[in-house]
């Protein structure tokens, strides 16, 4: 087989980059979501822990 492993890896990396670029281009642009931050689960767990003390 004349295909080298590095060639296969490079092709996979290129497909991955193309997939990410395509998903980013197709994503809905919603600037309102940037200002709206939901609390992370670790933040909520910490707050619950501190409130229970």
Secondary structure, 3 states (H helix, E strand, C coil): CCCCHHHHHHHHHHHHHHHHHHHHHHCCCCCHHHHCCCCCHHHHHHHHHHHHC
